[in-house]
Amino acid sequence: MKAILVGGFVEMVELCELCEVHIVGIIDNALEGQFAGYPVLGRDQDAPAILERFPRTPVIITPDSPTVRRKLAQYYSTLGFTVTGLVSPKAVVSRSATIGAGTVVQSWVNVSANAEIGALVKLNTGANVMHDSIVGDYTTIAPNAVVLGRVAVGAGCYIGANATLLPETRVQDLVTVGAGAVVVKDVATGKTVKGVPAR
């Protein structure tokens, strides 16, 4: 498969290489020339011209921020690009789990039985999503965070590194959970919680 990376991040370049995805080039507002051995094709504003050059090449949206990822996905989709995802061969994904379009699953991630992962989610290195859990569109699960069984995480959330969401908790849309927090009860839309227990 060939793809264009939207956002220049070395870990995403390396994930593409691990997945044997040929990187046609990178679109990044802060880069020029070459990045990690690949050509920088231009900035977001150059995307229409880039689409003309590579009309059948999908894009992979790389930023960690759910808000940025949503905006970029909407922009590139509106232009006519196909947005695709990546699943590391070093991730463990249950055959009964579902992974939405454009989602990135990095190495050492575990997605357990009957888990439902939405579109354009980012499951970062070592994240663990356990059985019967739901992760909404555009959400980021940071490294080594644990989403235990039957948890529902809404859209556009950021679950910080090493955070733990206890079984059957409900985290509504646009929530930020701080690094290392332990979520023991439901979290309302748009809230930021941190600590043990998370407040």
C-alpha positions, 0 to 999 in steps of 0.5 A: 500500500502507498500513503501520504502522511499528514504530519511528520512524526518519526514514530509514524514513519517507522510504523509505516515501514513496519507495516510495509506501507510505502510513504509517497511523502509527508504533508506538514506545515512546519517542514520542508525538503526531506523528513526521515528520508521522505519528501515533504510534499507541502503544507495543508494549503497545498493539499488540492495540488497534491491530490492532483499529483497523487489522486488515488493515494490515501492519507494517514492522519498522524497527530495525537490531538483529537481536535487536530485529527478531527479537523484534518480528517474533515479537511482532507476528506472534503477535498476528496482524499481517502483517509486510511489507518494503520495496525501494527503487526506487533499489536494484538487485536481480537478477531471479534473486535472492530477497528474503525476507518482511519484508526492508528494502532501502534505496537504492543497495543492490545484490543480485546474481545468484542471491543469497538474502536471508532474511526480515526482513533489513535491507540498509542504504544502499549495501550490496552482496551479490554473486552466489550469496551467502546472507544469513540471516534477521534479519541486518543488512548496514550501509551500504557493507558488501560481501558478495562472491561465494559467501559465506554469512552466517548468521541474526541477524548484524550486518555493520558499515559498510564491512566486506568479506567475501571470496569463499566465506567462511562466517559462522555465526549471531549473528556481529558483524563490526566496521566496516571489517573484512575477513573472510578466513576462516570465523567461528564462531557468536556471535563478534565479529571486527574489523580487517584481517584480521578476528580 
